[in-house]
Amino acid sequence: MTTTYPLHAGFTVADQPFPKHADVVIAGAGIMGCAAAYYLARRGLSAVVLDKSRIAGQQSSRAWGFVRQQGRESAEVPLMMASIPLWETLERELNFDLEWRQGGCLYVASSDDDWTSFQQWMDVAREHGLDTRTLDRKQIDSVVTGMQGPALGGLYTASDGQAEPRRAAAAFAARAAEAGALFFEGCGVLGVERAGGAIAGVVTERGTIRTSRFICAAGASSWRLLKTLGLELPQQAVRGTCMRTNPLPPVTASTFWGHGLGVRQRANGAINLADDMQVDVDMTFGHFRALKWFVPELWSQRQKFSFHLNGACLRDLRDRLPGSVPQSERVLHPRDPHPQPNVSHAPRALAKLRSLFPALKDAQVVESWAGLIDVLPDGIPVIDAPPQVSGLTIATGFCGHGFAMGPIVGKLLAEMNDGGQASLDLSAFRLQRFFDGTMQRPRSML
Ligand SMILES: Cc1cc2nc3c(=O)[nH]c(=O)nc-3n(C[C@H](O)[C@H](O)[C@H](O)COP(=O)(O)OP(=O)(O)OC[C@H]3O[C@@H](n4cnc5c(N)ncnc54)[C@H](O)[C@@H]3O)c2cc1C
């Protein structure tokens, strides 16, 4: 059964006067914007978060909920190693049930290619001193119960965990608001005003807020907003589908990827299920923008992408006609996308799940949803204060694995916007890497 995804995870924005000034203005109330507002407010800064739609309405409430260090590009590992201790104490700190479970992350190799890539990734783990190890079949069976089918070996990080995306960003928002941050939904950021090259104000649908600090955390729409500032970001969006089952007998407290399945079993037994790392690309004319950046990975990782020529293309064409979308609103378009799940994933994933874990023979999909994943060509985000626009910080392009990074990125954004430097090295995440020849090819774009 497919249901529309229930958005908004329990935090209601109070009606409040629109501010004329703020220390920091944030575009986007996903987990990045909400976490940044929380840590800024804790530092005593006035933060205003504006979302063109609603709090956690996009990726941040639609994620699978893996909180993993494992399998990332090397550049991201120090950030994730700093994010895990934040997750470990977050429920207590926010006084909010986030369904945090630190049961590890297990990848199971059923092919020689998988096994080789796991062993190669051990070099990254060793470089950073991470607790990842390879497992033999007996050890795999101590992490998952009753798994059938072959396993050449496993890759396991015990300190990894999981949390519920419907709760985390909203929890940050709620506690940020209590600490003084202001949130406005249905209020898009249209651009910025500058004085002498530096940010002087943020132009919104409800008026201009005077500020010298602006954070662009606008998810898959960030490229549109940055374009108004004269900055190019080679960002595209792909559609990821996720499903949830009925409560089932426990098979693992670890997040699991293997045999073409992504599995996260919540404490109540329900499983967040994904049909491998398959994503859909709904072709539009917009995909030609920045295409040159993506061609090498689209080709080398082509088994992950399904391309569709569907209604998205017609809608895109209609929206490009003169007068269809007012010029001033193009930066906000589409305001509140409702991507639909790929219906072919559920039967395929269920069949794989039941055959891999016979104890789950009664599994049914009770809910499925999709989210627009913002991707960059090298599979890692931009977290940067580019010198071209003084006062601007960018945090976007988390390529399908930013939920786990939310707490640490929020903390770093607060450090950067409180007159200081980020406490971690962010040089790998500079925007300029796309233009100065330092961009690295990713292990995986997602
Ligand atoms: C199906 C799926 C599964 C995933 N699984 C995982 C996982 O298991 N683990 C993991 O770590 N990550 C996962 N991710 C990725 C993760 O969800 C994202 O990387 C993360 O949520 C990005 O957060 P964000 O705040 O940058 O963006 P978003 O949550 O997309 O928020 C951006 C916000 O900006 C707003 N906005 C845009 N333009 C403007 C504007 N001009 N003015 C005002 N507001 C604006 C939007 O309305 C939106 O609310 C998954 C994503 C998907 C879709």
Ligand as a Chemical Component Dictionary entry (heavy atoms), coordinates in Angstrom:
data_LIG
# 
_chem_comp.id                   LIG 
_chem_comp.type                 NON-POLYMER 
_chem_comp.pdbx_formal_charge   0 
_chem_comp.three_letter_code    LIG 
# 
loop_
_chem_comp_atom.comp_id 
_chem_comp_atom.atom_id 
_chem_comp_atom.alt_atom_id 
_chem_comp_atom.type_symbol 
_chem_comp_atom.charge 
_chem_comp_atom.model_Cartn_x 
_chem_comp_atom.model_Cartn_y 
_chem_comp_atom.model_Cartn_z 
_chem_comp_atom.pdbx_ordinal 
LIG C1  C1  C 0 14.831 8.485  0.574  1  
LIG C2  C2  C 0 16.001 9.098  1.309  2  
LIG C3  C3  C 0 16.760 8.306  2.172  3  
LIG C4  C4  C 0 17.830 8.877  2.884  4  
LIG N1  N1  N 0 18.473 8.129  3.820  5  
LIG C5  C5  C 0 19.451 8.681  4.588  6  
LIG C6  C6  C 0 20.042 7.945  5.647  7  
LIG O1  O1  O 0 19.675 6.798  5.925  8  
LIG N2  N2  N 0 21.033 8.529  6.364  9  
LIG C7  C7  C 0 21.461 9.793  6.100  10 
LIG O2  O2  O 0 22.393 10.251 6.780  11 
LIG N3  N3  N 0 20.872 10.550 5.139  12 
LIG C8  C8  C 0 19.883 10.028 4.384  13 
LIG N4  N4  N 0 19.268 10.762 3.415  14 
LIG C9  C9  C 0 19.771 12.105 3.109  15 
LIG C10 C10 C 0 19.296 13.141 4.107  16 
LIG O3  O3  O 0 17.905 13.032 4.282  17 
LIG C11 C11 C 0 19.671 14.543 3.605  18 
LIG O4  O4  O 0 21.049 14.581 3.240  19 
LIG C12 C12 C 0 19.456 15.617 4.666  20 
LIG O5  O5  O 0 18.166 15.482 5.226  21 
LIG C13 C13 C 0 19.603 16.991 4.018  22 
LIG O6  O6  O 0 19.134 17.971 4.925  23 
LIG P1  P1  P 0 19.009 19.474 4.467  24 
LIG O7  O7  O 0 18.626 20.242 5.665  25 
LIG O8  O8  O 0 20.250 19.855 3.742  26 
LIG O9  O9  O 0 17.873 19.487 3.316  27 
LIG P2  P2  P 0 16.282 19.334 3.353  28 
LIG O10 O10 O 0 15.824 18.441 4.445  29 
LIG O11 O11 O 0 15.860 18.958 1.971  30 
LIG O12 O12 O 0 15.764 20.800 3.697  31 
LIG C14 C14 C 0 15.914 21.884 2.817  32 
LIG C15 C15 C 0 14.774 22.863 3.096  33 
LIG O13 O13 O 0 15.035 24.075 2.394  34 
LIG C16 C16 C 0 13.798 24.640 2.020  35 
LIG N5  N5  N 0 14.060 25.645 0.985  36 
LIG C17 C17 C 0 14.520 25.444 -0.273 37 
LIG N6  N6  N 0 14.661 26.633 -0.925 38 
LIG C18 C18 C 0 14.315 27.600 -0.046 39 
LIG C19 C19 C 0 14.251 29.020 -0.119 40 
LIG N7  N7  N 0 14.604 29.694 -1.229 41 
LIG N8  N8  N 0 13.816 29.707 0.970  42 
LIG C20 C20 C 0 13.457 29.042 2.093  43 
LIG N9  N9  N 0 13.484 27.690 2.213  44 
LIG C21 C21 C 0 13.924 26.985 1.156  45 
LIG C22 C22 C 0 12.982 23.423 1.588  46 
LIG O14 O14 O 0 11.588 23.682 1.621  47 
LIG C23 C23 C 0 13.420 22.375 2.622  48 
LIG O15 O15 O 0 12.529 22.324 3.715  49 
LIG C24 C24 C 0 18.179 10.248 2.694  50 
LIG C25 C25 C 0 17.412 11.033 1.822  51 
LIG C26 C26 C 0 16.324 10.475 1.152  52 
LIG C27 C27 C 0 15.474 11.371 0.277  53 
# 
loop_
_chem_comp_bond.comp_id 
_chem_comp_bond.atom_id_1 
_chem_comp_bond.atom_id_2 
_chem_comp_bond.value_order 
_chem_comp_bond.pdbx_ordinal 
LIG C1  C2  SING 1  
LIG C2  C3  SING 2  
LIG C2  C26 DOUB 3  
LIG C3  C4  DOUB 4  
LIG C4  N1  SING 5  
LIG C4  C24 SING 6  
LIG N1  C5  DOUB 7  
LIG C5  C6  SING 8  
LIG C5  C8  SING 9  
LIG C6  O1  DOUB 10 
LIG C6  N2  SING 11 
LIG N2  C7  SING 12 
LIG C7  O2  DOUB 13 
LIG C7  N3  SING 14 
LIG N3  C8  DOUB 15 
LIG C8  N4  SING 16 
LIG N4  C9  SING 17 
LIG N4  C24 SING 18 
LIG C9  C10 SING 19 
LIG C10 O3  SING 20 
LIG C10 C11 SING 21 
LIG C11 O4  SING 22 
LIG C11 C12 SING 23 
LIG C12 O5  SING 24 
LIG C12 C13 SING 25 
LIG C13 O6  SING 26 
LIG O6  P1  SING 27 
LIG P1  O7  DOUB 28 
LIG P1  O8  SING 29 
LIG P1  O9  SING 30 
LIG O9  P2  SING 31 
LIG P2  O10 DOUB 32 
LIG P2  O11 SING 33 
LIG P2  O12 SING 34 
LIG O12 C14 SING 35 
LIG C14 C15 SING 36 
LIG C15 O13 SING 37 
LIG C15 C23 SING 38 
LIG O13 C16 SING 39 
LIG C16 N5  SING 40 
LIG C16 C22 SING 41 
LIG N5  C17 SING 42 
LIG N5  C21 SING 43 
LIG C17 N6  DOUB 44 
LIG N6  C18 SING 45 
LIG C18 C19 SING 46 
LIG C18 C21 DOUB 47 
LIG C19 N7  SING 48 
LIG C19 N8  DOUB 49 
LIG N8  C20 SING 50 
LIG C20 N9  DOUB 51 
LIG N9  C21 SING 52 
LIG C22 O14 SING 53 
LIG C22 C23 SING 54 
LIG C23 O15 SING 55 
LIG C24 C25 DOUB 56 
LIG C25 C26 SING 57 
LIG C26 C27 SING 58 
# 
